[in-house]
Amino acid sequence: MTPDEVVAACEMAGVRLVRFLYCDNGGTVRGKATAVNRLAERMRTGIGLTVAMSAMNSLDQLQPVPGLGPVGEVRLVPDPDTLTILPYAPRSAAMLCDHVGLDGRPDPGGPRHFLRRMVERLGEEGLELRAAVENEFTLAQPAADGSFFPLDESLCFSTSGMAAAAEVTDALVEALAAQRIELEQYYPELGWGQQEVSVAPRPLLAAADLQILVRETIRAVPTRFGLAASLAPKPWPDAAGNGAHIHFSAWEGERNAFFDPTGRFGVSALAERFVAGVLAHAPGLLALTAPSVNSYRRLVPRSWSSAYVCWGPDNREATVRVPSTFWGAEEASTNLELKPADASANPYLAFGALAAAGLDGIGQKLDPPAPMAVDPADLSEEERRVAGAARYPETLAGALDALEADAVLMDALGPSLARAYLAVRRSEVVAYAAHDDDFEFRQHLFKY
């Protein structure tokens, strides 16, 4: 679509404001909006943004990163293919944006540009990665003292949970459909007030854009009912954690390159090498897929979120699960699932790092360890050592150290993005350590 065509579409829908959205290094969705009468111009010139925002953490604390201070500007340049009329915001639309320097070149610290580069690297191997996210979230209602508590006390998959959330769920489904977002499944999950929605897969960049729109919709729609929706990894200490599991498959044209009916679990040698790359880089990868302080309250043994580096068929305690396929659609439904991921992640960074890890496994022709068909927590320490099922870093600080030590992931990110990202996330480790647990839970409840 040309700028004029975008303007015409907005005018036809009665739009007054168009949000230029991006996701920052702290996993926060941010943006600026322009009036429709200036939209065509702003699409050509971008909207100005101080470079310092790349060094802002999720508590709005600016970090001292060289070159990311009060001097300098980038432009938010929207991708017209992402134009979406927002059904939950009156007379508003949105587009996802790239960070572009004043010289017209992509900003090397821009997360969306990073994912574009990883998509190009996949293309050099003749591959297109497609992905979809299963988002778990918690519906909460306000108490008189200003705190929040779960919407209900229903059981996992229970129809009473469906009934308690029926109105807000219907509105959420309607809002997703209005944005041409294809819903695959919905159900109440294990935790009180916990829900899950999954959407259809798309090519990697489109899937990351979609994750931003889905997150925004999940957060916005329940407010019409006086409720709050949180995608925080661990909204309360005694509640089930919220994941954002990433399902992904690699395609060569219309052929699923992860599918091999003669292969182990029905997956190809290429898929196994991809798994091997993900497992080899798992400690550092966590810093990008489970990147908040709160994430590590979820990634504990026996919580069905995975806590040890391993893989296996339908093993929901594994880093990478090989899901069973659907009858009659074996090739189309063959995919892998990354379990240690949540919605505090910037999806452009998470998806890009996942691609980089998998490509390294393919490039080096790595073999994964023996698949695990048990909960690794049920094994002895020696059995896990022999199986190569190492415990994840148990804190964000540990994962960030692993990321900095991972030459493959650091090279993929590039120095500008890596430097800013590490500074932002490490500052959050320090900031939350200065407060009590209640501060952490409350801040994450409302941040994501």
N, C-alpha and C positions, 0 to 999 in steps of 0.2 A: 504493500500500500504506500502511495505517495503521501506527503504531508497533507495535501489538499483532500485526498480521499479519506484520511483519518479524521480531519476536521469535519467533513461531510457526514461521516458515520456518527461522530459525536453529536453534531447538531441534530441529526435525525432522531437520536435517542434522548434529546433534551439535556445533554450533559453541559454543565457549567464549569466544572473543575476536572483537570486530568492530573493524576498523581504520577510523578516520575519516581519509581520505586527502585531500591537496591537493598542488598543485605550486607551488613558490615562485618568486620572481623570479630565482633563480639556476638554474632548471630542475630543481631537485632535488625528487623526490617524498618528501614527509614526512607524518607523521600521528601520531595517538594512538589508543589502543585502549581499548574499554570492555568489561567483562564482560557477558555476555548478561543476567544478572539485573538490570543497571542500564541496559540498552539502551533500553527504552521511554522512561525518564526522560531519558536523554542525547539521544535524538532530539528531544525537546520543548524541552530547555534548551540543547542544544549542549554541546560540550566547550570549556573555556576555553583560550585561546591568547594569549600575550603579543603585543601589537602589534609588538614588536621583531622578530619573525620575518620581517616583511615587509622588513626592512632587513638580513637575514642573507645573506651571499654563499655561494657553493658551497664555500668553504673554512672555513665556520662563523666568519667574521669579521663582527662586527656593525658596521654603518656608522652614522655620526652623521647620521641623517635626522630633522629636526624632527618631533616627535610620535610617533616610533617608537623610544622608549627604554624604560626600566624601568617607566614608569608607563602603565597602560592595558591593556585587554583586548578581544579580539574572541572570538566563538564560532565553532567549527567546527560547522556545522549540515548534516547529511547529507541527500542527496537519496535518498529511499527507492527510487526507480525504478532506482538504480544498484547495488542490493544484489547482491553477487557472492560466492558461496562459493568460497574460494581452494583450488584443488586441490593447490597446491604448499606450503601452510602448514597443518600439522595443526590441525584443529578451529578454523579461522579463516575470517572473511568480511571483506568491505570494502564501504564506500560512499564515493562522491566527495562532497566537501563544498563549501559556500559559506562565505565569511567574512561574518559578520553582527555588526553592532555591538550593544552592550548595549541600545540603544533599539529593537532589533528590525528596524532597517533594514539593507539590504545595505551592507557596507563598501565605500566607493568605491575602495579599494585592492585589492579582491579580484579575482584574475584570472578566476575563473569568472563573476563578476558582469559584468566587462567583456565577455566573450563573449556573455552573455545580452543585453546592450545592443546589441551588433552584430547579433545575431539579430533583435532587435526592429526595428532599422533596415532590415534586409533585408525583413522582413515588411511594413514600410510601403511598400516598393516592390513588394509582391506576390510576393516571391521567397523561396525556401527554398534555402539553400546546403547541398549534401551533399558530404561529403569522406571520403577514405580515405588512409591513409599506407602507403607501402612502406618498411618498416624494414630497413635493412642493419645487420648486427652481426657481430662477430668472436668466434669460439669460441677460447678460449686455455687452455693447460694450464700448470701451475706447474713451474718449474725448481727445482733444489736450492737455489739462492741466493735464492729468494723472488721472482724475476722471473717473467714469463709470456711464453710464445711461442705462435705460432699452432698450432691443432690439427693442421693438415695443410699440405701444399704442393701442393694440387690446383689444377687449371686451372678457368677460368671455365665454369660450367654442367656440369662434368665429373661423370660417374657415380662416379668415385673419390672426389670430394668428398662426394657423397651417401652413399657407403658409409662414409666415415670418421665422418660425423656422424649415421648412421642411427638409432642408439639415442636420442640426445638429441633429434633431430628428431621422432621418433615420440612421445616424451614431451611435447615442446612442443606438437605438434598435438593430442594428447589433452587437455592442460591448457587449450588455447584452446577446444576443443569443449566441455569441461566448464563453461566460463564463457559458453557460447552465443555465442562469437566465431567468425564465419564466415570461415574461411581461404579465400583465393582462389588464391594461388600460393605455392610454395616452390622455391628452388633455391640451389645454391652460387654465390656471386658471384665477381668477379674476384680479390679478394685471398686470400691464404693464410688458411684458416680462416674466410673470410667467407661469411655466409649472408644470405638475404633472405626475408622473409615479407611478404605483402600481404594485407589484409583487405577485406571488402566495405564499400562506402560507407554512411554513416549521416548523418542531419541533423547540422548543425555541432556543437551542444553535445554530442550523444551521441557524435560522432566524436572529440571531444577527450577525453571520459571514457574512451572505448575506447582511445585512444592511451596513456593512463596505465596501464590494465590490461594492454595488450600489452607495454609496456616492463617492467612489473613481472614479467610472466610470462617474458619473454625472459631477464631477469636471474636469476630464481629457479630455473628448471627445471634448467639445466646444473650447478648446484652439487651436485645429487644424483649427478652423474657425476664429481665432482672437478674440474670445469671452471669457468671464468669466461666470462661473455658480456659483451662491451662494445659499447655503441652509440656510443662516442666518435667524433667526426667524423674524427679521425686517430689511431688507437690507437698506431701506431709510425711513425717518420719515413719508412720505406721501404715502408709498407703502403698498400693502397688505402684511400681514405676511406669512411666510413660515412655515407650520407645517410638522410634520412627524407622522401622526396619526397611532396608533398601533391597528390593528385588531387582535383579539385573540379568540380562542375557546379551550375548554378542551375536551380531548378524552379518552375514556376507550376502548382500542383496536381500532376497526373500528367504534365504536359508539360515536357519538357526545354527550357528557354529558351535553352540554348546550342546547340541543334541547329537547323540549317537546311540541308536537302539542296541548296539552290540557292546557299548562301553559300560564300565562300572556305574551302577545306578542310572544308566541311560544317558550319561554325560560323556562328552568327547575328551580326548587327550588335551585339546586346547583349553577346555573348561577346567580340567585338573591343574594345568599349569597356571591358569589365572588364580585358582584357589591357592596354589602354592605361593604365588606372589603376595596375595593378600595376607596369608598367615605369616610369611617372612617379615612383612612390614607392619603387622598388627599393632605392636606397642606404640609406634609413632603415628600410625593411622588413627588410633583412638583420639589423639589430640585434635583431630579434625572432624571425626564423626560423632564423638561423645565429648564435646569440648568445654563443658561448663564444670565448675566446682561440684555442682549438684549431681552431675552425671555419674559420679563414682559412688554415690549412695545406691544407685540402681544396679551397677555392674558388680554384683556380689554373688557368691556361689548359692545354688539352689533357688534362684529367683527367676529362672526361665528367661534371663536376659543375656546370658553367657558371661563367664568370668575367666575362662581358660582358653588358650590358643589351640583350637582344634577344628575339625570339620566332620560332617557325617550326614547320612541320609535321615531326613526328618528328625534330626537331633536339635531340639530347641534350646539346648545348653551349649551349642557349638558356636564358634565365631562365624562360620559359614555353614548354613544348612542347605542340603540338597533337597528341595521339596519334591514330594511325589507328584507326578503329572496327572492331568485329567484324562479320563478315558476318551479315546477317539480324537484327542487333541494333544498327543504326546509331544510332537515337535514344537507346536505353538506355545505350550505351557512349560517347557523345560527352562528352568532359570535357577539362579543361585540367590540365597538370601543372606545379607550381612546383618547380623543380630545387634552388635554393639553400636547402635546409632540412635540418636534422639533429635528432637526438634530444636535443641539449642545450637545445632550445627548450622553453619552457612551451607546451603545445599550445593552451591557452586564449588566450594572448597572440598566438601565431603565427596561429591561425585568425581571431581577431578583427581583427588588423591586416590580414590578407589581405582580409577582407571590407570593411574601411574603405577600403583602397586601390582595390578594385574598384568599390565604390559611388561613389567620387569620379570614377572614369573614366566611369561611367554617368551620374552627375549632371551632369558637365561636357560630356558627349557627346564625349569625347576619341577621337581616331583613333590607332591604334598606328602606329609606323613601318613601313616595308616589311618583310615577313617575311624571315627569313634562312634560306637553304637550304644554307649552308656553315658550317664551323667558323669563327667570327669571328677566331680566332687566326691563320688562314691569310690574312687580309686585311692590308693595310698600315694604318698608323695613320691615314692620310688617308682610306682607304676606310671604316674603322670610324667616323671622325668624321662623314663624309657620311651613313653609315647610322644614326647616332645610337647606335652600340653602344659606349657608354662602359664603361670598366673599372670593376668593382666597387670599393668601398673595400677596401683590401688588409689591413686590420687591424680588430679589433673597435673600437678607439678611433675609427677613421674612420667606421665604421658608426654608432656611438653619436652622434657629432657630426652626422651626416646625419639621424638620428632626431630629435635635439633641434631641428634646423632645419626639420623637416617639420611645418608647422602642422596639416595634416590628421590625421596620425597622432598627434601630441601632443594635439590636441583630442579625438580618439577615446578615447585612453587616459584622459584627465582628469588634473588636476594631481597628485592624491595618488598614483596609480599610476605616472605618468610620473616623478615626482620620486624615488620609491623605486627604481624599476627602473633609472634612469640611475645612481643612486648605487651600487647593488649591482653592476651590470655594470662600471662604471668602476673600482670597487675591485678587481675581478678583473684588469683590465688592469694595475694598479699591482702587485698581489700577485705575479702571474706574472712580471712584468718584474724582480722582485727575486731570481728564482731562475733556474737553468739550464734548458735544454730538457728534460733528463731528468725534472725535477720536473713540468714541464707535462704531458708524455706520461703519466707514471705517475698523476698526479692525475686526469686526464681519463679514463684507462683504467678507473678504479674509480668515478668519480663518475657515469658515464652508462652 
